Amino acid sequence: MYVLYQFLSLVQLLIIARVILSWVASPVSRNPVVQLIRQVTDPILEPIRSILPRTGMFDLSPMVALFAIYALQSIIAGTMSR
């Protein structure tokens, strides 16, 4: 369970990095780090984007994903403390 908890923490960091990069990096950036972060986070964010209604230029999918990961981590922490 500890490994899963840490993996989810890493995914959280990558999603936060993706949000920050969306403010500063070009959407067509060929930077390998930017591409890696997008490749890792797209499978998580794209399904959420397809469910959420359009909100103009604001993408709320990272916030929903972070909330879901936080909820999973809380469940995992609860089972680890037993």
Buried (B, 14 or more C-beta within 10 A) or exposed (E): EEEEBEEBEEBBEBBEBBBEBEEEBEEEEEEEEBEEBBEBBEEBBEEBBEEEEEEEEEBEBBBBBBEEBEEBBEEBEEEEEE
